[in-house]
Amino acid sequence: MARLDHIEGVRVFDIPKYGDHRGFFSETYNARKFAEEFGITETFVQDNQSLSATPNTVRGLHFQKPPFAQAKLVRVLRGKILDVAVDIRTGSPTFGDHIAEVICAEQWNQIFIPVGFAHGFATLSPDTEVCYKVSAPYAPDHEAGVMWNDPAIGIDWQLSGDPVLSEKDTKYPALAELGDVGF
């Protein structure tokens, strides 16, 4: 069953996992079921996977501008993350609001982030592997981001130490400086 937050379109849900003496089986994505049960009708065109060796690794807040804007379906294969989606849709009643949800391999939950959101996550355990589907291919000329620690957004990343960031992720503008990005 999907849980809906106060931000329209973002969904967090658990996926059934069937175990026995051999291990487990889980249908992690089924287009028909996801459309019927969760209202997710996007066509996903690419799968991405990342490994973050160190806890407190922050990746984000990223998005792609139209016409290569991406919806994302995120799950964790190993470890635990705090997954964050920030509403950057111009004119949205929840513009600048965010949702932060723990997504982890143990719980076997997923989060769907629609187009119009900046997305990022922080690793809460070592050797965390994240896998996510996207609805548009990577387009470097359309990639953008929002400052991960923008005080106006006020994300509590639940870090237990200093953040580990890419150089690119330290240079994104604050939300107030972003302007209309086409959502």
N, C-alpha and C positions, 0 to 999 in steps of 0.2 A: 504494500500500500504506500502510495506517495504522500509525503508530508509537504504541505505548501507553506511557505513563509509569507511575510507581509509584502514581499516584492513579487509581483505577478510574473509567472513564467519559470521561476527557479523551483526545482523539485528535488527532494532528497528521498531516497527509497531504499529498502532492503530487497535483496534478490534471494530467492530460495536456494538453499545449498543442501544437497542430499548426500549423506555420508553412509558408508558401511565399512567393513573390514579392509576394503581395498583402498579407501581414500574418500573422495567426494566427486560429485558431478554438479555443475551449475550452468544453466543457460543464462549467460551474462548479457546477451542482447538478442532480441527478437523484434523486428520492425513492427509486425502486426500486433503483438502483445503490448509493446511499449506505446503504440498509438492508442490502443483501446484502454489500457489500464492507467497510463500516465499522461496521455495527450501529447506525446513526443512524436512528431511527424517528420522531422528533419531527415534528409538523406545524408548519411555520413560518407565522406569520400576519402578519409585518411585516418589511420590510427597512429598515435604517438606514444612513446614510452620513455620515461626518464628514470634514472637511478640517482638518488642523492645519498652519498655515503655518510654525510654528517648531519646529525640533528641540528635544528635551527637554520637549515637552508631555506631561504625564501626565494621563490620563483614568481615574479610578477611585479606589478599587476599589468597583464598584457591584454591586448585585443588587436583585431585587424579591422581596418576601415572598409566600408563598402567600396566596391562590390565583392570584396573577399572577406566580409565579416563572417565570423565563425560562431556557431553554437557548439557547445562541448558537452560530452558525456564522460564523466571522470570516475574512475575507480582505482583502488589501491590493491596491488598484487602482493606486496609485502610491506609491513610497517604501518605507519599512521601519519596522517597529515591534518592540518587545519586548512580547509579549502575555503576560499573567499571569493565572492562575486559582488562587484560594485556596480550599481545601476548608473550608466552614463548616457541614458536615452534622454536627449533634449526634450523638455516639456513633460517628462514623466513625473507623476506626483511623488515618486520615491527616488528621484534623481539624487545621487550622492549617498544614498543609503546602501548598506551592505548586509550581506548575510555571511556568517562564518559557521562552518559545520565540520565536525570531526568525521573524516572518512577513513576507514581502516580495513585492513585485510581481515582482521578478526571478526568484525561486525558484518563484513561483506556487503556494505552499503555503497550506493552510488549517488552522484549529484549531477543534475542536468542544469546547464547554464545556457540560456538562450542568447541570441544575437542582441547586442546592445549593452553588454556587461564587460567590464574589465575583470580579468580572472587571475588569481594567483593562489599559491599555497605555501605553507611552511611545514617542513618535516618535523615531526614530534618524536621520531625514533631513528636509530641508525639504519643505514642500508634500506632506505624506503624506495620502492618501485611504484611508479604511478603510470597508469595506462589511460589514455583518453581518445575518444573519437571526436573528429571535427567535421563540420558540415561544408567547409571550403578548404582548398589546398593552401599551404603556406605561401604567402606572397610578401616577400621582404619589403617591397616598395609601399605596402599598405599596413605594415606592422606599426604599432604604437603602444603607449603605456601611460600609466598614472603612477606617481610617486607611491611606493609601497607603504611608506610611513607618514602619509599626508595627515597632519593633525586634524584637518577639517573632516576627514572620513572617520578617524578614530578607531582603527582596527586594533584589537588586542590579539596579537599574533600568537600568544601563549608560548613565547620563546623562553627557554631555560638558560640561555647564554647569548653571546653576541651573534647577530645574524650573519649568515654566510650568503653573500650576494654576488651576482655577476656584475661586471663593470657597467654593462648596459642598463641593468635594473636600478643602478644608483643615479641615473641621469634623467629619468622621466619627470615631466612637470607635475605640479600639484593639480588637482582637479579644477580649481578655479582658473588655472592658466590654460586648460585644455582647449576651450572653445568648442564649437559645434563640429563633431566628427562624422556627422551624417546619419545618426540613429534617430 
